[in-house]
């Protein structure tokens, strides 16, 4: 294409009835370069924090299997990716100068001939989202670890997962995955992440609590070395240490010896799960009695230790309690509410909160979630929530 002259530019401005005095003196003359086909370029809109990640030389990763909606992950956050269409064509012009840059450089040439290298009508928009971590537990539960003597463990045909495997399969950032592995008490065995089989976990916990009892140690000061010494002949030492880490808080005293302060709430909760998983429903007052008798000496059971694990049915006579684990419910918001309203038609906020708390996005409250997915009414002077849609 022939290069435009200043005279031609002025003539065009005059025809368009535009006053040149109101414009910057520099003029961009655009032409399409030979490679200016659409489709080769993807635009991604980044918030300043993510920009800084890339500028610092760190990478962003797109994760998801073929049947999953793609997410983008930084080292510690996860973002949903959505295509946003624009009504204006977006042009890619290498070396393009902005008005600010032109203003700062008074010697900038009067006419700048620029070639368009590509164009796009849309871009990828990122929205911070909850990491999709449910699959992590599901994968590890395919083959829970039943102990070193388990015949099944030697002959298992299930896949085992390293950190690298989980990073390629789970739609979450590395930090979120590693944190969740801690939350679900996973442990590394021969380089693979495993979850302990619940019965095996209870067997280990039982060894520890019986030893504490027989040695009359205070629950706040359980010595690691003595536990390993005493129980090492019964179970692998790393399993004993893992159970202490799962059910206790590790600390070092002034002499440099490692101790654990046992976590009462977590131990009481695990024992309740063991009692409840063998019954469909349990008479509440009977359960409370058996539960208190089953926990180690010096520990006190309270129903609020069971949030997100068990639900009390106050409407039945006598009152009952049954197992309902939050990790068994769907990850998607709408499906979670459908599932909960299928279990119980009307919920109080106190009862439903432990089962939807994990759905709250950043700065979102349980109240806001309930407003969106449920409708409220009054029942005997108490506010209750039921489904916005008919439950099939």
TIKEKOL-382683 format. One record per residue (C-alpha): x, y, z. Coordinates in Angstrom, 3 decimals. Example, Ala and Ser with C-alpha at 12.3 -4.5 7.8 and 13.67 -1.06 7.14 Angstrom:
<pts>
12.300:-4.500:7.800
13.670:-1.060:7.140
</pts>
This chain:
<pts>
0.000:0.000:0.000
1.241:3.470:-0.835
2.379:5.477:2.206
0.051:8.340:3.064
1.424:11.860:3.037
0.647:14.592:5.565
-1.386:16.442:2.932
-3.593:13.379:2.415
-4.111:13.035:6.153
-5.104:16.722:6.463
-7.513:16.394:3.510
-9.160:13.358:5.165
-9.525:15.265:8.447
-11.102:18.186:6.612
-13.600:15.914:4.850
-14.452:14.390:8.250
-14.853:17.913:9.685
-12.299:17.207:12.425
-10.117:20.069:13.681
-6.420:18.931:13.578
-5.625:21.319:16.463
-7.665:19.133:18.810
-5.573:16.039:17.982
-2.001:14.948:18.696
0.286:15.840:15.794
1.412:12.204:15.293
-0.721:10.080:12.968
-0.790:6.278:12.931
-1.348:4.862:9.463
-2.423:1.258:9.850
-2.073:-1.513:7.314
-2.578:-5.260:7.620
0.657:-7.236:7.589
0.949:-10.506:5.672
0.453:-12.560:8.895
-2.573:-10.678:10.178
-4.918:-13.676:10.186
-7.219:-14.092:13.180
-7.011:-17.077:15.500
-3.269:-17.281:16.155
-3.478:-14.916:19.094
-5.246:-15.371:22.413
-5.666:-12.468:24.806
-5.709:-13.055:28.548
-6.744:-10.318:30.949
-4.602:-10.414:34.092
-5.039:-8.656:37.401
-1.907:-6.777:38.610
-0.944:-9.590:41.014
-0.837:-12.190:38.236
1.043:-9.806:35.962
3.674:-9.431:38.675
3.942:-13.261:38.885
4.816:-13.492:35.186
7.140:-10.488:35.294
8.984:-12.154:38.186
9.594:-15.166:35.942
7.049:-17.487:37.580
4.621:-19.414:35.417
0.848:-19.755:35.307
-0.595:-23.190:34.510
-3.857:-24.128:32.798
-5.253:-27.291:34.404
-8.065:-29.672:33.598
-8.803:-32.939:31.877
-10.755:-33.103:28.609
-14.193:-33.201:30.240
-13.441:-30.383:32.715
-13.811:-26.630:32.388
-10.283:-25.156:32.210
-8.899:-23.242:35.181
-5.728:-21.178:35.427
-3.498:-21.546:38.494
-0.729:-19.429:39.942
1.440:-20.834:42.746
-1.327:-20.302:45.313
-4.606:-19.296:43.617
-7.108:-20.760:41.121
-9.087:-18.842:38.482
-12.023:-19.796:36.262
-11.394:-18.998:32.588
-14.267:-17.540:30.565
-14.287:-16.104:27.040
-15.495:-12.481:26.929
-16.592:-11.132:23.540
-16.010:-7.479:22.661
-18.011:-5.343:20.229
-14.766:-3.589:19.158
-12.169:-5.401:17.103
-8.912:-5.628:19.081
-5.817:-5.055:16.905
-2.269:-6.180:17.747
0.259:-3.568:16.620
3.908:-4.321:17.502
5.774:-1.313:18.877
2.589:0.729:19.074
3.006:3.981:21.022
0.317:5.226:23.395
-0.736:8.921:23.472
1.227:9.334:26.738
4.408:8.036:25.078
3.883:10.274:22.039
3.332:13.301:24.279
6.520:12.535:26.182
8.515:12.461:22.947
7.998:15.784:21.071
10.416:14.615:18.357
8.107:11.705:17.472
7.575:11.491:13.760
4.540:13.183:12.306
3.314:10.098:10.482
3.861:6.598:11.907
3.272:3.668:9.592
2.197:0.651:11.654
1.491:-2.890:10.527
-1.288:-4.892:12.189
0.063:-8.299:13.146
-3.232:-9.842:14.247
-6.685:-9.156:15.641
-9.236:-10.646:17.999
-12.894:-10.207:18.855
-12.614:-11.779:22.325
-10.307:-12.400:25.256
-10.058:-14.739:28.235
-11.348:-13.287:31.467
-10.179:-14.707:34.812
-12.318:-14.963:37.921
-10.913:-16.118:41.240
-12.649:-19.378:42.146
-12.572:-22.072:44.799
-10.001:-24.751:44.015
-11.697:-27.953:42.829
-10.312:-30.242:45.519
-13.029:-32.868:45.916
-11.372:-35.052:43.289
-8.191:-35.171:45.404
-9.856:-37.148:48.176
-11.744:-39.268:45.617
-8.507:-40.331:43.882
-6.746:-41.165:47.148
-9.795:-43.045:48.493
-9.632:-45.468:45.535
-6.928:-47.265:47.447
-6.689:-46.305:51.131
-3.632:-47.541:53.019
-4.505:-50.433:55.335
-1.075:-50.900:56.855
2.200:-52.583:55.902
0.854:-56.120:56.368
-2.180:-55.641:54.141
-2.113:-58.293:51.425
-4.296:-56.023:49.309
-1.669:-53.278:49.332
0.935:-55.541:47.758
-1.422:-56.708:44.995
-3.411:-53.499:44.419
-4.045:-52.575:40.796
-5.162:-49.017:41.627
-3.049:-46.071:40.529
-0.904:-44.420:43.147
-0.238:-40.693:42.963
2.891:-38.592:43.384
2.777:-34.804:43.909
3.442:-34.400:40.157
0.499:-36.681:39.288
-1.841:-34.696:41.539
-0.682:-31.397:40.015
-1.658:-32.653:36.573
-5.035:-34.101:37.680
-6.397:-31.639:40.263
-7.696:-28.212:39.260
-6.020:-26.194:41.971
-2.744:-24.404:42.598
0.206:-26.239:44.119
-0.149:-24.494:47.498
-3.892:-25.228:47.647
-3.268:-28.922:46.822
-0.498:-29.284:49.427
-2.654:-27.551:52.042
-5.600:-29.845:51.265
-3.378:-32.947:51.581
-2.630:-31.729:55.107
-6.331:-31.096:55.826
-7.311:-34.643:54.808
-4.349:-36.097:56.760
-2.746:-37.692:53.718
0.764:-39.035:54.151
3.583:-39.890:51.767
4.400:-43.584:51.650
7.261:-44.631:49.347
6.891:-41.364:47.418
3.117:-41.692:46.878
0.350:-39.746:48.624
-2.018:-42.043:50.538
-4.992:-41.678:52.869
-5.147:-44.140:55.737
-8.042:-46.560:55.795
-10.353:-45.348:58.600
-10.186:-48.633:60.552
-6.393:-48.657:60.340
-6.286:-45.001:61.451
-8.479:-45.853:64.449
-6.225:-48.813:65.298
-3.180:-46.481:65.350
-5.014:-43.817:67.373
-6.114:-46.491:69.830
-2.495:-47.642:70.344
-1.474:-44.042:71.113
-4.363:-43.242:73.478
-3.910:-46.533:75.379
-0.206:-45.785:75.796
-0.979:-42.247:77.065
-3.418:-43.814:79.538
-1.047:-46.520:80.769
1.859:-44.051:81.181
-0.449:-41.390:82.737
1.023:-38.693:80.477
-0.807:-35.354:80.398
-2.651:-34.977:77.055
-0.759:-31.735:76.504
2.677:-33.397:76.732
3.003:-36.680:74.852
6.681:-37.502:74.098
7.448:-38.583:70.523
10.539:-40.678:71.331
8.740:-42.738:73.994
5.775:-43.358:71.649
8.101:-44.577:68.882
10.019:-46.719:71.370
6.924:-48.354:72.860
4.801:-48.747:69.724
7.505:-49.253:67.096
7.238:-53.032:67.398
3.467:-52.925:66.658
3.360:-50.487:63.719
5.861:-48.657:61.455
7.430:-45.731:63.301
6.473:-43.268:60.518
2.803:-44.298:60.952
2.984:-43.641:64.699
4.463:-40.208:64.011
1.850:-39.545:61.301
-1.026:-40.287:63.687
0.525:-37.983:66.326
0.831:-35.231:63.695
-2.785:-35.789:62.576
-4.266:-35.749:66.077
-1.820:-33.525:67.919
0.128:-30.281:67.724
3.902:-30.773:67.581
6.250:-28.644:69.704
9.817:-28.778:71.043
10.569:-28.136:74.713
13.566:-26.193:76.100
15.684:-29.350:76.188
15.043:-29.927:72.473
12.748:-32.928:72.988
9.698:-33.304:70.677
6.254:-33.449:72.297
2.658:-33.443:71.069
-0.337:-31.685:72.554
-3.239:-33.967:71.654
-6.247:-32.306:69.970
-9.251:-33.229:72.070
-11.899:-32.115:69.552
-10.388:-34.086:66.689
-10.013:-37.288:68.732
-13.604:-37.045:70.048
-14.823:-36.446:66.477
-13.010:-39.497:65.091
-14.412:-41.746:67.830
-17.929:-40.416:67.142
-17.473:-41.282:63.444
-16.409:-44.793:64.387
-19.545:-45.245:66.530
-21.924:-43.664:64.009
-20.743:-45.400:60.874
-22.158:-48.721:62.036
-25.692:-47.402:62.598
-28.177:-45.739:60.229
-29.615:-43.657:63.072
-28.650:-43.580:66.716
-30.785:-42.513:69.671
-29.166:-39.177:70.605
-29.058:-39.556:74.397
-27.758:-43.143:74.138
-25.140:-42.064:71.635
-23.934:-39.209:73.875
-23.514:-41.630:76.758
-21.617:-44.284:74.745
-19.498:-41.604:73.065
-18.342:-40.061:76.363
-17.464:-43.522:77.674
-15.456:-44.312:74.513
-13.114:-41.310:74.490
-9.793:-41.243:76.406
-9.852:-40.359:80.094
-9.859:-36.594:80.660
-11.562:-35.687:77.363
-15.032:-34.146:77.157
-17.393:-34.787:74.232
-19.565:-31.973:72.872
-21.991:-32.056:69.939
-20.330:-29.023:68.326
-17.266:-31.240:67.731
-19.362:-33.014:65.072
-20.028:-30.061:62.749
-20.026:-31.230:59.133
-19.815:-34.872:60.263
-23.172:-35.715:61.891
-26.641:-34.216:62.060
-29.145:-34.286:64.910
-32.791:-34.889:64.001
-34.717:-32.870:66.597
-38.090:-33.634:64.999
-37.979:-37.374:65.709
-39.072:-38.765:69.087
-36.728:-39.600:70.715
-34.171:-37.332:69.031
-31.681:-39.151:66.817
-28.247:-38.489:65.312
-26.834:-39.832:62.043
-23.652:-39.557:59.996
-23.661:-36.878:57.263
-20.171:-35.950:56.086
-19.668:-32.677:54.247
-16.938:-34.259:52.098
-19.489:-36.722:50.661
-21.667:-33.886:49.285
-21.332:-32.420:45.741
-18.804:-29.646:45.089
-21.074:-27.573:42.813
-23.201:-24.988:44.697
-26.588:-25.832:43.160
-26.014:-29.590:43.391
-24.951:-29.205:47.038
-28.191:-27.410:47.916
-30.283:-29.944:45.929
-28.620:-32.736:47.848
-29.167:-31.048:51.247
-32.830:-30.265:50.538
-33.240:-33.892:49.444
-32.007:-34.993:52.894
-34.093:-32.479:54.835
-36.806:-30.179:53.499
-36.348:-27.309:55.944
-33.060:-26.313:57.583
-32.190:-23.793:60.268
-29.154:-21.625:59.538
-27.257:-23.238:62.448
-27.777:-26.757:61.027
-27.033:-25.973:57.378
-23.983:-23.717:57.943
-21.387:-26.514:58.443
-22.591:-28.090:55.174
-22.244:-24.975:53.012
-19.456:-23.020:54.752
-16.837:-24.417:52.356
-18.812:-23.092:49.337
-18.331:-19.458:50.382
-16.086:-17.603:47.939
-13.704:-14.891:49.171
-15.539:-12.418:51.428
-18.871:-14.223:50.795
-21.074:-15.047:53.783
-23.289:-18.052:54.455
-26.227:-15.605:54.533
-25.489:-14.468:50.957
-25.359:-18.094:49.761
-28.681:-18.877:51.441
-30.300:-15.819:49.868
-29.216:-17.039:46.435
-30.040:-20.762:46.684
-32.813:-21.018:49.297
-35.952:-19.227:50.438
-36.692:-18.483:54.050
-39.876:-18.751:56.103
-40.803:-18.804:59.777
-41.653:-22.088:61.497
-42.745:-21.890:65.163
-40.915:-18.557:65.474
-37.673:-19.934:63.984
-36.323:-18.904:60.602
-35.936:-21.931:58.310
-34.709:-22.359:54.733
-36.118:-24.555:51.993
-35.410:-25.083:48.297
-36.120:-22.424:45.687
-36.915:-25.176:43.184
-38.946:-28.382:43.436
-36.746:-31.296:44.491
-37.382:-34.350:42.377
</pts>
